[in-house]
C-alpha cells in the first residue's frame, strides 16, 4: 500500500479551489511525458491538508530530469509554455473581470467556470514542473 504524507496545510480555504489545484497532477503525463504523481487533498471545516506519495513524486522528478539531461530544449519548452499558458490565463480572467456577469445565464457561468478550471489546472501543472526539478521541491525527496 502506498503511503501519503501531509506536505502542507491551507487554512480558511474552500475545497473547490484546492481541487482545481490538485488536478494539475493528472496533466503531467501529457504536459511533460512523466508518470502521474499521486496527490490528494483532505478538507475539514475549510482546513485543507495536501497529501502526496513521495515515491511517485520522486519518479516524476527523475523522469523529467532524465528528459532534460538528454535534451535541454525540454526545459526551454516548459518555460515557454508556462509563459504562453500564463498569458492565456490572464487574458481569460481579464475578460471575465470586465464582463457584466449579472447578464449571463447559469449555463454561461458554468461554462466559464469549467474553462477557468482547465486553464488554471494547466497553468499550475506546467508551473509546478519547474520547481519539481529543484527538489527537493518537497523536502522529503
N, CA, C and O atoms as a GROMACS GRO file, in nm:
protein
  564
    1UNK      N    1   0.084  -0.118   0.000
    1UNK     CA    2   0.000   0.000   0.000
    1UNK      C    3   0.088   0.124   0.000
    1UNK      O    4   0.185   0.132   0.076
    2UNK      N    5   0.056   0.219  -0.084
    2UNK     CA    6   0.132   0.343  -0.092
    2UNK      C    7   0.104   0.430   0.028
    2UNK      O    8  -0.009   0.436   0.077
    3UNK      N    9   0.208   0.497   0.076
    3UNK     CA   10   0.188   0.587   0.188
    3UNK      C   11   0.184   0.731   0.139
    3UNK      O   12   0.252   0.768   0.044
    4UNK      N   13   0.104   0.810   0.207
    4UNK     CA   14   0.090   0.950   0.175
    4UNK      C   15   0.139   1.032   0.293
    4UNK      O   16   0.127   0.992   0.408
    5UNK      N   17   0.196   1.147   0.261
    5UNK     CA   18   0.247   1.237   0.363
    5UNK      C   19   0.181   1.373   0.346
    5UNK      O   20   0.162   1.420   0.233
    6UNK      N   21   0.146   1.435   0.456
    6UNK     CA   22   0.096   1.572   0.451
    6UNK      C   23   0.216   1.662   0.429
    6UNK      O   24   0.311   1.661   0.508
    7UNK      N   25   0.212   1.740   0.322
    7UNK     CA   26   0.324   1.828   0.290
    7UNK      C   27   0.293   1.975   0.315
    7UNK      O   28   0.384   2.058   0.318
    8UNK      N   29   0.165   2.006   0.331
    8UNK     CA   30   0.127   2.145   0.357
    8UNK      C   31  -0.017   2.148   0.405
    8UNK      O   32  -0.092   2.052   0.386
    9UNK      N   33  -0.053   2.259   0.466
    9UNK     CA   34  -0.192   2.283   0.507
    9UNK      C   35  -0.230   2.423   0.464
    9UNK      O   36  -0.146   2.512   0.453
   10UNK      N   37  -0.358   2.441   0.441
   10UNK     CA   38  -0.412   2.569   0.398
   10UNK      C   39  -0.536   2.595   0.482
   10UNK      O   40  -0.631   2.516   0.478
   11UNK      N   41  -0.538   2.702   0.556
   11UNK     CA   42  -0.649   2.732   0.645
   11UNK      C   43  -0.746   2.830   0.580
   11UNK      O   44  -0.706   2.913   0.498
   12UNK      N   45  -0.872   2.819   0.617
   12UNK     CA   46  -0.977   2.906   0.562
   12UNK      C   47  -0.976   2.901   0.410
   12UNK      O   48  -0.977   3.005   0.343
   13UNK      N   49  -0.976   2.783   0.358
   13UNK     CA   50  -0.960   2.763   0.215
   13UNK      C   51  -1.066   2.666   0.165
   13UNK      O   52  -1.072   2.552   0.211
   14UNK      N   53  -1.150   2.709   0.072
   14UNK     CA   54  -1.256   2.620   0.023
   14UNK      C   55  -1.201   2.503  -0.057
   14UNK      O   56  -1.104   2.517  -0.132
   15UNK      N   57  -1.264   2.390  -0.040
   15UNK     CA   58  -1.221   2.268  -0.109
   15UNK      C   59  -1.220   2.285  -0.260
   15UNK      O   60  -1.126   2.239  -0.326
   16UNK      N   61  -1.320   2.349  -0.317
   16UNK     CA   62  -1.333   2.357  -0.463
   16UNK      C   63  -1.211   2.424  -0.527
   16UNK      O   64  -1.165   2.379  -0.632
   17UNK      N   65  -1.159   2.529  -0.466
   17UNK     CA   66  -1.042   2.598  -0.522
   17UNK      C   67  -0.920   2.506  -0.519
   17UNK      O   68  -0.841   2.504  -0.613
   18UNK      N   69  -0.907   2.433  -0.413
   18UNK     CA   70  -0.792   2.346  -0.399
   18UNK      C   71  -0.804   2.220  -0.484
   18UNK      O   72  -0.703   2.161  -0.523
   19UNK      N   73  -0.925   2.180  -0.512
   19UNK     CA   74  -0.944   2.066  -0.602
   19UNK      C   75  -0.894   2.102  -0.741
   19UNK      O   76  -0.832   2.019  -0.809
   20UNK      N   77  -0.919   2.226  -0.785
   20UNK     CA   78  -0.867   2.271  -0.914
   20UNK      C   79  -0.715   2.260  -0.915
   20UNK      O   80  -0.655   2.216  -1.013
   21UNK      N   81  -0.653   2.301  -0.804
   21UNK     CA   82  -0.508   2.298  -0.795
   21UNK      C   83  -0.455   2.155  -0.810
   21UNK      O   84  -0.361   2.131  -0.885
   22UNK      N   85  -0.515   2.061  -0.738
   22UNK     CA   86  -0.462   1.925  -0.742
   22UNK      C   87  -0.485   1.856  -0.876
   22UNK      O   88  -0.422   1.754  -0.904
   23UNK      N   89  -0.574   1.909  -0.958
   23UNK     CA   90  -0.597   1.849  -1.091
   23UNK      C   91  -0.473   1.854  -1.179
   23UNK      O   92  -0.462   1.778  -1.275
   24UNK      N   93  -0.378   1.943  -1.147
   24UNK     CA   94  -0.260   1.955  -1.232
   24UNK      C   95  -0.185   1.824  -1.243
   24UNK      O   96  -0.125   1.796  -1.347
   25UNK      N   97  -0.186   1.743  -1.139
   25UNK     CA   98  -0.108   1.619  -1.140
   25UNK      C   99  -0.155   1.523  -1.249
   25UNK      O  100  -0.076   1.445  -1.301
   26UNK      N  101  -0.282   1.530  -1.282
   26UNK     CA  102  -0.335   1.443  -1.388
   26UNK      C  103  -0.288   1.487  -1.526
   26UNK      O  104  -0.296   1.411  -1.622
   27UNK      N  105  -0.237   1.610  -1.534
   27UNK     CA  106  -0.192   1.663  -1.662
   27UNK      C  107  -0.044   1.638  -1.690
   27UNK      O  108   0.000   1.650  -1.804
   28UNK      N  109   0.032   1.602  -1.588
   28UNK     CA  110   0.177   1.587  -1.607
   28UNK      C  111   0.216   1.485  -1.714
   28UNK      O  112   0.309   1.512  -1.790
   29UNK      N  113   0.150   1.371  -1.725
   29UNK     CA  114   0.191   1.280  -1.833
   29UNK      C  115   0.179   1.345  -1.971
   29UNK      O  116   0.265   1.324  -2.057
   30UNK      N  117   0.074   1.423  -1.992
   30UNK     CA  118   0.054   1.490  -2.120
   30UNK      C  119   0.145   1.611  -2.136
   30UNK      O  120   0.201   1.633  -2.244
   31UNK      N  121   0.161   1.689  -2.030
   31UNK     CA  122   0.239   1.812  -2.038
   31UNK      C  123   0.389   1.787  -2.048
   31UNK      O  124   0.460   1.862  -2.115
   32UNK      N  125   0.437   1.681  -1.982
   32UNK     CA  126   0.583   1.664  -1.972
   32UNK      C  127   0.631   1.522  -1.993
   32UNK      O  128   0.749   1.493  -1.975
   33UNK      N  129   0.542   1.433  -2.031
   33UNK     CA  130   0.580   1.294  -2.054
   33UNK      C  131   0.650   1.233  -1.932
   33UNK      O  132   0.755   1.170  -1.943
   34UNK      N  133   0.589   1.255  -1.816
   34UNK     CA  134   0.637   1.195  -1.691
   34UNK      C  135   0.523   1.116  -1.630
   34UNK      O  136   0.407   1.138  -1.664
   35UNK      N  137   0.553   1.025  -1.539
   35UNK     CA  138   0.446   0.950  -1.474
   35UNK      C  139   0.355   1.042  -1.394
   35UNK      O  140   0.396   1.150  -1.352
   36UNK      N  141   0.234   0.999  -1.374
   36UNK     CA  142   0.140   1.078  -1.293
   36UNK      C  143   0.172   1.062  -1.145
   36UNK      O  144   0.174   0.949  -1.094
   37UNK      N  145   0.196   1.172  -1.076
   37UNK     CA  146   0.222   1.160  -0.932
   37UNK      C  147   0.092   1.140  -0.856
   37UNK      O  148  -0.015   1.177  -0.903
   38UNK      N  149   0.103   1.083  -0.738
   38UNK     CA  150  -0.015   1.066  -0.654
   38UNK      C  151  -0.022   1.186  -0.559
   38UNK      O  152   0.071   1.214  -0.484
   39UNK      N  153  -0.134   1.254  -0.567
   39UNK     CA  154  -0.158   1.373  -0.486
   39UNK      C  155  -0.304   1.371  -0.442
   39UNK      O  156  -0.390   1.316  -0.511
   40UNK      N  157  -0.330   1.428  -0.330
   40UNK     CA  158  -0.467   1.436  -0.283
   40UNK      C  159  -0.483   1.550  -0.185
   40UNK      O  160  -0.386   1.612  -0.142
   41UNK      N  161  -0.607   1.575  -0.151
   41UNK     CA  162  -0.637   1.676  -0.052
   41UNK      C  163  -0.742   1.619   0.043
   41UNK      O  164  -0.826   1.538   0.004
   42UNK      N  165  -0.734   1.662   0.164
   42UNK     CA  166  -0.836   1.630   0.263
   42UNK      C  167  -0.885   1.763   0.319
   42UNK      O  168  -0.805   1.853   0.345
   43UNK      N  169  -1.014   1.775   0.336
   43UNK     CA  170  -1.071   1.900   0.382
   43UNK      C  171  -1.161   1.875   0.502
   43UNK      O  172  -1.245   1.785   0.501
   44UNK      N  173  -1.142   1.956   0.602
   44UNK     CA  174  -1.230   1.952   0.719
   44UNK      C  175  -1.246   2.094   0.770
   44UNK      O  176  -1.151   2.156   0.816
   45UNK      N  177  -1.369   2.144   0.761
   45UNK     CA  178  -1.401   2.279   0.807
   45UNK      C  179  -1.309   2.384   0.743
   45UNK      O  180  -1.256   2.471   0.811
   46UNK      N  181  -1.292   2.373   0.611
   46UNK     CA  182  -1.211   2.465   0.532
   46UNK      C  183  -1.063   2.466   0.570
   46UNK      O  184  -0.993   2.564   0.545
   47UNK      N  185  -1.017   2.359   0.631
   47UNK     CA  186  -0.874   2.339   0.653
   47UNK      C  187  -0.832   2.226   0.559
   47UNK      O  188  -0.878   2.112   0.572
   48UNK      N  189  -0.746   2.258   0.467
   48UNK     CA  190  -0.702   2.164   0.364
   48UNK      C  191  -0.567   2.105   0.403
   48UNK      O  192  -0.476   2.178   0.444
   49UNK      N  193  -0.555   1.975   0.390
   49UNK     CA  194  -0.425   1.908   0.402
   49UNK      C  195  -0.390   1.855   0.264
   49UNK      O  196  -0.469   1.785   0.201
   50UNK      N  197  -0.269   1.889   0.218
   50UNK     CA  198  -0.221   1.841   0.089
   50UNK      C  199  -0.140   1.714   0.114
   50UNK      O  200  -0.049   1.712   0.196
   51UNK      N  201  -0.174   1.610   0.041
   51UNK     CA  202  -0.111   1.480   0.061
   51UNK      C  203  -0.041   1.438  -0.068
   51UNK      O  204  -0.096   1.453  -0.177
   52UNK      N  205   0.079   1.385  -0.054
   52UNK     CA  206   0.147   1.330  -0.171
   52UNK      C  207   0.210   1.197  -0.135
   52UNK      O  208   0.244   1.170  -0.020
   53UNK      N  209   0.223   1.116  -0.237
   53UNK     CA  210   0.300   0.992  -0.226
   53UNK      C  211   0.442   1.026  -0.272
   53UNK      O  212   0.464   1.056  -0.389
   54UNK      N  213   0.535   1.022  -0.180
   54UNK     CA  214   0.671   1.068  -0.208
   54UNK      C  215   0.739   0.990  -0.320
   54UNK      O  216   0.810   1.047  -0.402
   55UNK      N  217   0.716   0.859  -0.323
   55UNK     CA  218   0.782   0.778  -0.426
   55UNK      C  219   0.734   0.818  -0.565
   55UNK      O  220   0.814   0.822  -0.659
   56UNK      N  221   0.606   0.847  -0.580
   56UNK     CA  222   0.554   0.884  -0.712
   56UNK      C  223   0.609   1.020  -0.756
   56UNK      O  224   0.634   1.040  -0.875
   57UNK      N  225   0.627   1.112  -0.662
   57UNK     CA  226   0.684   1.243  -0.695
   57UNK      C  227   0.832   1.230  -0.733
   57UNK      O  228   0.879   1.296  -0.825
   58UNK      N  229   0.902   1.145  -0.663
   58UNK     CA  230   1.043   1.124  -0.696
   58UNK      C  231   1.055   1.064  -0.836
   58UNK      O  232   1.145   1.100  -0.911
   59UNK      N  233   0.965   0.972  -0.871
   59UNK     CA  234   0.966   0.913  -1.005
   59UNK      C  235   0.944   1.020  -1.112
   59UNK      O  236   1.008   1.016  -1.217
   60UNK      N  237   0.855   1.114  -1.086
   60UNK     CA  238   0.832   1.225  -1.179
   60UNK      C  239   0.957   1.310  -1.194
   60UNK      O  240   0.998   1.343  -1.306
   61UNK      N  241   1.016   1.345  -1.082
   61UNK     CA  242   1.137   1.428  -1.084
   61UNK      C  243   1.247   1.360  -1.165
   61UNK      O  244   1.310   1.423  -1.250
   62UNK      N  245   1.270   1.233  -1.138
   62UNK     CA  246   1.377   1.161  -1.208
   62UNK      C  247   1.348   1.148  -1.357
   62UNK      O  248   1.440   1.159  -1.438
   63UNK      N  249   1.222   1.124  -1.393
   63UNK     CA  250   1.185   1.114  -1.535
   63UNK      C  251   1.206   1.247  -1.607
   63UNK      O  252   1.260   1.251  -1.717
   64UNK      N  253   1.163   1.356  -1.543
   64UNK     CA  254   1.181   1.487  -1.605
   64UNK      C  255   1.329   1.524  -1.611
   64UNK      O  256   1.375   1.578  -1.711
   65UNK      N  257   1.401   1.496  -1.506
   65UNK     CA  258   1.545   1.524  -1.504
   65UNK      C  259   1.616   1.450  -1.617
   65UNK      O  260   1.702   1.506  -1.685
   66UNK      N  261   1.580   1.325  -1.637
   66UNK     CA  262   1.641   1.245  -1.743
   66UNK      C  263   1.611   1.305  -1.881
   66UNK      O  264   1.698   1.310  -1.968
   67UNK      N  265   1.487   1.350  -1.901
   67UNK     CA  266   1.450   1.411  -2.029
   67UNK      C  267   1.528   1.539  -2.054
   67UNK      O  268   1.574   1.565  -2.165
   68UNK      N  269   1.542   1.621  -1.948
   68UNK     CA  270   1.612   1.748  -1.963
   68UNK      C  271   1.761   1.726  -1.985
   68UNK      O  272   1.823   1.797  -2.065
   69UNK      N  273   1.820   1.628  -1.916
   69UNK     CA  274   1.961   1.598  -1.936
   69UNK      C  275   1.988   1.549  -2.077
   69UNK      O  276   2.094   1.577  -2.134
   70UNK      N  277   1.893   1.478  -2.135
   70UNK     CA  278   1.908   1.428  -2.271
   70UNK      C  279   1.887   1.538  -2.375
   70UNK      O  280   1.944   1.534  -2.484
   71UNK      N  281   1.803   1.638  -2.340
   71UNK     CA  282   1.771   1.744  -2.435
   71UNK      C  283   1.731   1.869  -2.356
   71UNK      O  284   1.619   1.876  -2.305
   72UNK      N  285   1.821   1.965  -2.346
   72UNK     CA  286   1.792   2.087  -2.269
   72UNK      C  287   1.676   2.166  -2.328
   72UNK      O  288   1.618   2.252  -2.261
   73UNK      N  289   1.642   2.139  -2.453
   73UNK     CA  290   1.527   2.204  -2.516
   73UNK      C  291   1.396   2.172  -2.444
   73UNK      O  292   1.300   2.248  -2.454
   74UNK      N  293   1.393   2.060  -2.374
   74UNK     CA  294   1.273   2.023  -2.297
   74UNK      C  295   1.246   2.129  -2.191
   74UNK      O  296   1.131   2.170  -2.172
   75UNK      N  297   1.349   2.173  -2.122
   75UNK     CA  298   1.332   2.276  -2.019
   75UNK      C  299   1.288   2.408  -2.080
   75UNK      O  300   1.199   2.474  -2.027
   76UNK      N  301   1.348   2.446  -2.190
   76UNK     CA  302   1.309   2.570  -2.258
   76UNK      C  303   1.163   2.562  -2.302
   76UNK      O  304   1.088   2.659  -2.288
   77UNK      N  305   1.123   2.448  -2.355
   77UNK     CA  306   0.984   2.430  -2.396
   77UNK      C  307   0.889   2.446  -2.278
   77UNK      O  308   0.785   2.511  -2.291
   78UNK      N  309   0.923   2.389  -2.163
   78UNK     CA  310   0.839   2.403  -2.044
   78UNK      C  311   0.827   2.550  -2.003
   78UNK      O  312   0.718   2.597  -1.971
   79UNK      N  313   0.938   2.620  -2.004
   79UNK     CA  314   0.935   2.763  -1.966
   79UNK      C  315   0.854   2.844  -2.068
   79UNK      O  316   0.778   2.932  -2.030
   80UNK      N  317   0.871   2.814  -2.196
   80UNK     CA  318   0.795   2.886  -2.300
   80UNK      C  319   0.646   2.859  -2.286
   80UNK      O  320   0.565   2.951  -2.295
   81UNK      N  321   0.610   2.734  -2.264
   81UNK     CA  322   0.467   2.702  -2.247
   81UNK      C  323   0.411   2.766  -2.121
   81UNK      O  324   0.294   2.807  -2.120
   82UNK      N  325   0.490   2.774  -2.016
   82UNK     CA  326   0.444   2.839  -1.894
   82UNK      C  327   0.407   2.984  -1.924
   82UNK      O  328   0.305   3.034  -1.875
   83UNK      N  329   0.489   3.051  -2.002
   83UNK     CA  330   0.460   3.190  -2.038
   83UNK      C  331   0.335   3.200  -2.125
   83UNK      O  332   0.251   3.288  -2.102
   84UNK      N  333   0.322   3.113  -2.223
   84UNK     CA  334   0.205   3.114  -2.311
   84UNK      C  335   0.078   3.084  -2.232
   84UNK      O  336  -0.023   3.154  -2.246
   85UNK      N  337   0.082   2.981  -2.149
   85UNK     CA  338  -0.035   2.944  -2.070
   85UNK      C  339  -0.072   3.056  -1.973
   85UNK      O  340  -0.190   3.082  -1.950
   86UNK      N  341   0.028   3.122  -1.916
   86UNK     CA  342   0.001   3.233  -1.825
   86UNK      C  343  -0.069   3.348  -1.897
   86UNK      O  344  -0.162   3.408  -1.844
   87UNK      N  345  -0.023   3.378  -2.018
   87UNK     CA  346  -0.085   3.485  -2.097
   87UNK      C  347  -0.231   3.449  -2.131
   87UNK      O  348  -0.319   3.534  -2.125
   88UNK      N  349  -0.255   3.323  -2.165
   88UNK     CA  350  -0.392   3.279  -2.194
   88UNK      C  351  -0.479   3.290  -2.070
   88UNK      O  352  -0.593   3.336  -2.077
   89UNK      N  353  -0.425   3.249  -1.956
   89UNK     CA  354  -0.500   3.256  -1.830
   89UNK      C  355  -0.531   3.401  -1.795
   89UNK      O  356  -0.643   3.433  -1.757
   90UNK      N  357  -0.432   3.488  -1.809
   90UNK     CA  358  -0.453   3.629  -1.778
   90UNK      C  359  -0.558   3.691  -1.869
   90UNK      O  360  -0.645   3.766  -1.823
   91UNK      N  361  -0.552   3.661  -1.998
   91UNK     CA  362  -0.649   3.717  -2.093
   91UNK      C  363  -0.790   3.670  -2.059
   91UNK      O  364  -0.885   3.748  -2.063
   92UNK      N  365  -0.804   3.542  -2.026
   92UNK     CA  366  -0.937   3.490  -1.993
   92UNK      C  367  -0.990   3.553  -1.865
   92UNK      O  368  -1.105   3.597  -1.862
   93UNK      N  369  -0.909   3.558  -1.760
   93UNK     CA  370  -0.958   3.613  -1.634
   93UNK      C  371  -0.986   3.763  -1.647
   93UNK      O  372  -1.079   3.814  -1.584
   94UNK      N  373  -0.909   3.833  -1.728
   94UNK     CA  374  -0.937   3.974  -1.750
   94UNK      C  375  -1.070   3.992  -1.822
   94UNK      O  376  -1.146   4.084  -1.791
   95UNK      N  377  -1.098   3.904  -1.920
   95UNK     CA  378  -1.226   3.915  -1.990
   95UNK      C  379  -1.343   3.889  -1.896
   95UNK      O  380  -1.449   3.952  -1.909
   96UNK      N  381  -1.326   3.799  -1.801
   96UNK     CA  382  -1.431   3.773  -1.702
   96UNK      C  383  -1.446   3.894  -1.611
   96UNK      O  384  -1.557   3.939  -1.583
   97UNK      N  385  -1.333   3.947  -1.565
   97UNK     CA  386  -1.332   4.062  -1.474
   97UNK      C  387  -1.407   4.180  -1.536
   97UNK      O  388  -1.477   4.253  -1.466
   98UNK      N  389  -1.391   4.199  -1.666
   98UNK     CA  390  -1.451   4.313  -1.734
   98UNK      C  391  -1.594   4.286  -1.781
   98UNK      O  392  -1.658   4.374  -1.839
   99UNK      N  393  -1.644   4.167  -1.758
   99UNK     CA  394  -1.779   4.130  -1.805
   99UNK      C  395  -1.885   4.161  -1.700
   99UNK      O  396  -1.859   4.164  -1.580
  100UNK      N  397  -2.005   4.185  -1.750
  100UNK     CA  398  -2.120   4.202  -1.661
  100UNK      C  399  -2.182   4.064  -1.641
  100UNK      O  400  -2.268   4.022  -1.718
  101UNK      N  401  -2.138   3.995  -1.538
  101UNK     CA  402  -2.183   3.858  -1.515
  101UNK      C  403  -2.330   3.850  -1.476
  101UNK      O  404  -2.390   3.742  -1.486
  102UNK      N  405  -2.388   3.959  -1.434
  102UNK     CA  406  -2.530   3.956  -1.396
  102UNK      C  407  -2.621   3.926  -1.515
  102UNK      O  408  -2.735   3.884  -1.497
  103UNK      N  409  -2.569   3.947  -1.635
  103UNK     CA  410  -2.650   3.920  -1.755
  103UNK      C  411  -2.625   3.779  -1.811
  103UNK      O  412  -2.688   3.740  -1.909
  104UNK      N  413  -2.535   3.705  -1.750
  104UNK     CA  414  -2.502   3.572  -1.800
  104UNK      C  415  -2.602   3.469  -1.750
  104UNK      O  416  -2.654   3.479  -1.638
  105UNK      N  417  -2.628   3.371  -1.832
  105UNK     CA  418  -2.714   3.260  -1.790
  105UNK      C  419  -2.634   3.166  -1.701
  105UNK      O  420  -2.511   3.173  -1.694
  106UNK      N  421  -2.705   3.079  -1.634
  106UNK     CA  422  -2.639   2.978  -1.549
  106UNK      C  423  -2.546   2.893  -1.634
  106UNK      O  424  -2.436   2.859  -1.591
  107UNK      N  425  -2.589   2.858  -1.754
  107UNK     CA  426  -2.506   2.776  -1.842
  107UNK      C  427  -2.378   2.848  -1.881
  107UNK      O  428  -2.271   2.787  -1.887
  108UNK      N  429  -2.386   2.979  -1.908
  108UNK     CA  430  -2.267   3.056  -1.943
  108UNK      C  431  -2.170   3.064  -1.824
  108UNK      O  432  -2.049   3.055  -1.842
  109UNK      N  433  -2.225   3.080  -1.705
  109UNK     CA  434  -2.141   3.086  -1.586
  109UNK      C  435  -2.069   2.953  -1.562
  109UNK      O  436  -1.950   2.950  -1.530
  110UNK      N  437  -2.143   2.844  -1.578
  110UNK     CA  438  -2.082   2.712  -1.559
  110UNK      C  439  -1.975   2.688  -1.665
  110UNK      O  440  -1.867   2.637  -1.634
  111UNK      N  441  -2.005   2.724  -1.788
  111UNK     CA  442  -1.906   2.707  -1.896
  111UNK      C  443  -1.780   2.788  -1.868
  111UNK      O  444  -1.669   2.740  -1.889
  112UNK      N  445  -1.796   2.910  -1.821
  112UNK     CA  446  -1.680   2.994  -1.789
  112UNK      C  447  -1.601   2.934  -1.673
  112UNK      O  448  -1.478   2.933  -1.676
  113UNK      N  449  -1.672   2.884  -1.573
  113UNK     CA  450  -1.604   2.822  -1.459
  113UNK      C  451  -1.526   2.698  -1.504
  113UNK      O  452  -1.411   2.679  -1.464
  114UNK      N  453  -1.587   2.615  -1.588
  114UNK     CA  454  -1.519   2.495  -1.636
  114UNK      C  455  -1.396   2.532  -1.719
  114UNK      O  456  -1.291   2.467  -1.707
  115UNK      N  457  -1.408   2.634  -1.801
  115UNK     CA  458  -1.294   2.678  -1.881
  115UNK      C  459  -1.183   2.732  -1.790
  115UNK      O  460  -1.065   2.703  -1.810
  116UNK      N  461  -1.221   2.811  -1.691
  116UNK     CA  462  -1.125   2.862  -1.593
  116UNK      C  463  -1.054   2.746  -1.523
  116UNK      O  464  -0.932   2.751  -1.505
  117UNK      N  465  -1.128   2.643  -1.484
  117UNK     CA  466  -1.069   2.528  -1.415
  117UNK      C  467  -0.964   2.460  -1.501
  117UNK      O  468  -0.857   2.423  -1.452
  118UNK      N  469  -0.994   2.444  -1.630
  118UNK     CA  470  -0.898   2.382  -1.722
  118UNK      C  471  -0.774   2.469  -1.735
  118UNK      O  472  -0.662   2.419  -1.725
  119UNK      N  473  -0.793   2.599  -1.756
  119UNK     CA  474  -0.679   2.688  -1.771
  119UNK      C  475  -0.594   2.694  -1.645
  119UNK      O  476  -0.471   2.690  -1.651
  120UNK      N  477  -0.660   2.703  -1.529
  120UNK     CA  478  -0.584   2.714  -1.405
  120UNK      C  479  -0.511   2.583  -1.374
  120UNK      O  480  -0.395   2.587  -1.331
  121UNK      N  481  -0.574   2.469  -1.393
  121UNK     CA  482  -0.507   2.341  -1.370
  121UNK      C  483  -0.386   2.327  -1.461
  121UNK      O  484  -0.280   2.281  -1.419
  122UNK      N  485  -0.402   2.366  -1.587
  122UNK     CA  486  -0.292   2.358  -1.682
  122UNK      C  487  -0.178   2.451  -1.641
  122UNK      O  488  -0.061   2.415  -1.650
  123UNK      N  489  -0.213   2.571  -1.596
  123UNK     CA  490  -0.110   2.666  -1.553
  123UNK      C  491  -0.037   2.614  -1.430
  123UNK      O  492   0.085   2.621  -1.423
  124UNK      N  493  -0.112   2.562  -1.333
  124UNK     CA  494  -0.049   2.502  -1.216
  124UNK      C  495   0.040   2.385  -1.259
  124UNK      O  496   0.151   2.368  -1.209
  125UNK      N  497  -0.012   2.306  -1.351
  125UNK     CA  498   0.062   2.187  -1.395
  125UNK      C  499   0.196   2.221  -1.456
  125UNK      O  500   0.298   2.163  -1.418
  126UNK      N  501   0.196   2.314  -1.549
  126UNK     CA  502   0.323   2.349  -1.613
  126UNK      C  503   0.412   2.424  -1.515
  126UNK      O  504   0.533   2.405  -1.514
  127UNK      N  505   0.352   2.507  -1.432
  127UNK     CA  506   0.430   2.584  -1.336
  127UNK      C  507   0.491   2.499  -1.227
  127UNK      O  508   0.602   2.528  -1.181
  128UNK      N  509   0.423   2.395  -1.184
  128UNK     CA  510   0.475   2.308  -1.077
  128UNK      C  511   0.584   2.214  -1.127
  128UNK      O  512   0.658   2.158  -1.046
  129UNK      N  513   0.596   2.197  -1.257
  129UNK     CA  514   0.704   2.114  -1.310
  129UNK      C  515   0.840   2.179  -1.291
  129UNK      O  516   0.940   2.111  -1.269
  130UNK      N  517   0.844   2.310  -1.298
  130UNK     CA  518   0.972   2.379  -1.287
  130UNK      C  519   1.033   2.364  -1.148
  130UNK      O  520   1.150   2.329  -1.137
  131UNK      N  521   0.958   2.390  -1.039
  131UNK     CA  522   1.018   2.368  -0.907
  131UNK      C  523   1.040   2.220  -0.876
  131UNK      O  524   1.120   2.186  -0.788
  132UNK      N  525   0.971   2.132  -0.947
  132UNK     CA  526   0.994   1.989  -0.926
  132UNK      C  527   1.142   1.956  -0.948
  132UNK      O  528   1.199   1.872  -0.879
  133UNK      N  529   1.202   2.023  -1.045
  133UNK     CA  530   1.342   1.997  -1.074
  133UNK      C  531   1.434   2.045  -0.961
  133UNK      O  532   1.549   2.003  -0.951
  134UNK      N  533   1.381   2.133  -0.879
  134UNK     CA  534   1.458   2.189  -0.770
  134UNK      C  535   1.458   2.101  -0.648
  134UNK      O  536   1.524   2.132  -0.548
  135UNK      N  537   1.389   1.997  -0.653
  135UNK     CA  538   1.362   1.927  -0.532
  135UNK      C  539   1.480   1.845  -0.489
  135UNK      O  540   1.557   1.766  -0.544
  136UNK      N  541   1.469   1.874  -0.418
  136UNK     CA  542   1.364   1.889  -0.327
  136UNK      C  543   1.227   1.920  -0.376
  136UNK      O  544   1.146   1.828  -0.384
  137UNK      N  545   1.191   2.051  -0.413
  137UNK     CA  546   1.055   2.098  -0.417
  137UNK      C  547   0.983   2.056  -0.294
  137UNK      O  548   0.921   2.137  -0.225
  138UNK      N  549   0.991   1.931  -0.265
  138UNK     CA  550   0.938   1.874  -0.140
  138UNK      C  551   1.059   1.823  -0.064
  138UNK      O  552   1.137   1.744  -0.119
  139UNK      N  553   1.076   1.863   0.056
  139UNK     CA  554   1.200   1.833   0.129
  139UNK      C  555   1.220   1.685   0.156
  139UNK      O  556   1.331   1.644   0.189
  140UNK      N  557   1.117   1.604   0.142
  140UNK     CA  558   1.129   1.462   0.168
  140UNK      C  559   1.207   1.388   0.059
  140UNK      O  560   1.262   1.281   0.084
  141UNK      N  561   1.214   1.446  -0.062
  141UNK     CA  562   1.275   1.377  -0.174
  141UNK      C  563   1.423   1.385  -0.162
  141UNK      O  564   1.495   1.332  -0.246
   0.00000   0.00000   0.00000
